[in-house]
Amino acid sequence: MFGFFKDKFNNLKETVSNTAQALVGNVVNSVSQEEEFSQFVLDDMEDMLISADLGVNYASELVDKLRNQTKVKPSEVKNYLKQEFLKTLNEAGDNNINYVDDALNIYFICGVNGVGKTTLIGKLAYKFKNEGKKVLIAAGDTFRAAAEEQLDIWSKRAGADIIRRDKADPASVVFEAIDKTQKEQFDVILVDTAGRLQNKFNLMEELKKIKSVIEKKAPDALRECMLVLDANTGQNGLQQAKVFMEAVNLTSVALTKLDGSAKGAIVLAVAKEMKLPVKLIGVGEKMEDLKSFSSQDFIEAIFE
């Protein structure tokens, strides 16, 4: 596995401090002084977990486990939540990006417009290039000129090749990209896609068509169908995950704009409901500000 995906992220505690306060601090401060879990205390705890964007179902499940039991005391609620959250993230799957040496590796990147998809692709291209990999970006959002131009700039900064065809059928751009990589021995294709949820049916059909081209032309090369979520969208992120899962059978999530967000609990909600592991997190504007995600490190940081 690549060195850059093993990088230690030293400022994680600072990055998730707002999420830590919303998800853990408020609950622990409110509950831990109580003698026992009364109905009132449990209802209050549930409300706080829901307002921290953990999701109604998950919050209810966590609180229901504390009803009519005597093993866990209110003073132990911090440790209880820590164990439950880590279990949820671990059950969702491995945090490592799938990559196979000496083969073509295709990463299908999707998500709604405005979540930072283009920036993430640029930073991911930069990371792969730094590992000495030959990278091609397929600009599949062909009807949004700004997206293609932005990708063009990112590809130059990263030192990656790009295929873009304004107003062309996105599937044909991906077909051309795979053709080029097979002739010229590339290691990686990063596929950008449109994110116009206003017309959900058309978008989903477009994504299915692109995926079908990949499966036919390079049947063993698709490593990740990765959904990019903005950490600030909270529970909307869960709805987005459901829509894209339907179309392309997602394998993982990348979370952008985590720095400063109080809604990072969406990581847990998506892991719980969708069984999708987070693999990458965006924590700033610089090229280096795309980090690997570690469930263990994330939990340690929000519970410190």
N, C-alpha and C positions, 0 to 999 in steps of 0.2 A: 504494500500500500504506500501511496505517496507520502513523502515527508510533510508536505504542507498541510495535509489533512490531519496531521498529528500535532500541529502547533498548539502550544499551551496559550490559553487566552487569559492573560493576567488581569485584565480590567473587568472581568465578567461580573464580579460583585457590584462594582459601580454601575455597570451597564444595566443590570436587572434590579437595581435598588428600588425603583418605583413599583415594579411588579412584586418584589419581595414584600414591600409594605402593604400593598393591596391584598395580596394573597395569603401572607403568613402573619405579618406584624399585627394587622388589625384584629385578626381572629385570635391570635395568641394573647394579645393584650386584653381582649374582651373576655375570654373564656378561662384562662389559666388560673385566675384567682378564685374561681368558684369552688364550692365544696363538692358539688355534684352536677351532673348533666340534667338540669330541669328542662321541662318542655320549652320554657321561655329562652333559656340559654341555647338550646339546640336550634330553635327557630331563628334566633339572632345569628348564630354561626352560619346557618344555611343561607340566610340573606346576604351575609358578607361574602361568602364564597361565590354566590351567583353574581353579585355586583362586581367581583374581581374577574369576571368573564370565564369562570370555570365551566359554566353551562348548568342548566337546571337539573338535568338528569344525573350528572356526575356529582354535583353538590349534594343533591338529595341522597344519593347512594352512600356517600361518605358519612353524612350525618345519621342516616338510618342505622348504620353499623354501630353507632354509639348509643342508640336507644336500647333500653332494657338489657344493658350489660353492665358489669361491674369491674371488668378487668382494666379498662382504660379510664383513668381519672382526668378531670379537666386540666390538672397540672401537667399531664403528659400529652396534651393535644398536639404540641409542636412535633414531638417524635412520631406520633400517630400519623399526622399529615405527611411528614417526611417519608416515612416508609410506604405509605399508600401512593404518593406521587411518583416515587422512584419505581415502584412496581408497575405503575401504569406506563411510564416511559419505556421501561425495559420490555414489557409485553408487546409494545408497538413494533419493535424490531431494532436491528442494528443501525447505529448512527453513521457508519462508514459508507462513503460513496462507493458504488460498485465501479470497478475498473479492471480491465483484463489487459495484461501486457501482450505486446506483439499481435494486436488485433485492433479492428476499428471499434471505437466506443462512441455510441450516440446518446446524447442527453436531450430529451424532449422537455422543453421548459414551457410551462403554461401558467396562466393566472390572469386576473382581470387587469384592465389598463390602470396604470397609476400606482401599482404595488412595488415598482422598482425592478421589474423583470429585465429590462434592457441593461440596466446598470449591473445587475447580478451576473448576466451573461458576460459582460465585458470583464468583470473582475474574475470570473471563473476562467475565462480564456487566458487572462494574465497569469493566473496561478498555474494552469496547465503548461503555458509557454515557459514559465520559470522552471518547470520540471523537465524542460527539454522536449516537450511534446509538440507535434505538428498539429495545429488547430485550425479548423474551418468553422466559421459561423454561417448558418443558413438563415437569412432574414425572411422569416415566414409571415411576418405581419406586413403584407405587401400593400395594403390599402391605407396605411397610415404613414404618410411620407416622413413625418417627424420621427417615427420609430426607426425607420430604415436609416435616416441620416444620423441619428444618435448612435445606432449600432455601428455604422461606418466609422464614426469618430472613435468609439470604444475599440473597434478591431485594430485600428491604426495604433492606438495607445498600447494595446496588448501585444501587438506584433503578430496578430492572427490574420488569416485570409478570410474573405467574406464573399458570399454569393447573394446578390440582391437583384431583383427584377421588379421594378415598380409596376403595380397593378396586375402582376401575373398571378396565376393560380398558385397559392402557397404550396400545394402538394408538388407542383412541377419544379418549384425552387428546391425543395428537399430532394426530389428525384435527381436533379442536376448536381446537387451537393454530394450525394452519395456516389454518383458517377465519377465526379472529380476525385473524391477521396480514394476510391478503389483503383483509379488509374495512377494517382500520384502518392499513394501510401501515406495518407494522413492517419493520425492516432485518434483524433477526437473531432466529432461534429457537435456543435451546440445549436439546437434548433429553437429559434424564437418563434412565437405564435401570437396570433391576435387575442385580444381579451375583451371583446365587445359583448358584454352580457345583455345589452338591450335586446338583441335578437338572438336569444339563447339557442333556438333550434338551428339556425344557420351556422352559428359559431361551433356548436357541437359536431355538426356534420363535417365542417371543415377540419376540425381536429381529428375526427375519426379517419377522414380521407388521408391526412398526412401520416397518421400512424399506420394505416394500411400500406402506404407506399414504403415506409421503413421496413415493415414486416415482410413485404414481398422482395424488396431489393437488397436488404441486408438483414436477413431473418435472425441472425444470432448477435447482432451488434447493439441492440437497444439495451442500455444499462439502467437508465432511470427515466421514469415519467414523473417529473418533479413539479409540484405546485408551489408557486411563489406567493406568500401571504405577507401583507403589511401587518406588523405586530400591533398597530393601533386600531385595526378593524374589529378586534374582539370577536364576539359571537358571529358576526357576519362572515368571518373567516371559515367557520364551520359550514355555513351554507354554501360558500364558494367551493369548499372541498367536496361537498356532496355532488354539486353540479359537474365538476371536472372529473370526479371519480367515475361518474356515469359514462362519460365520453371516452376516456382514455385509460381507465384502470390505473390510477396513480400508484407510485411506489414510495414516494417520499415528499417531504416538504422542506422548503427553504423559507426562513423567516427574516424579513427585512425590517429596518428601522426599529430594531429592538432597543437601541440606546434611548433612554428617556421614556419609553412606553411603560404605562402601568397595566397594560393588557396582555403581558407576555404569557398569562395563563392559557391563552389560546393553544400554546404548545401542548398542554395537558389535555385540553378538550378534544383536540384533533387526534391525539394519541389514543384517548379513551374511546371515542365514538367511531373513528375511522380506522384505527389500528395502523396509522401512518407515522413513521419515525421522522423526526426533524434531522436533517443532515448538514445544513448550512445556515449560518446566521450572519446577517448584514448589520454592522454596528457603527457605520460612519461613511464618510464620503471618499476616503482615500482608496487607492487601488488595493491596498493591503487589508482593507476593512471588511473582508469576507472571511469568516472563520468557520472551522469545523465545529459541529455541535456535539457535546458530550452530555448525556443524561446525568451522569454522576456529578460532573462539574456544575451543571445548571442547578441541580437540587442543592448541592453544597452551598452555592452562591446565594440562593434565595432563602436558605435557612440559617445562614451565618448570623 
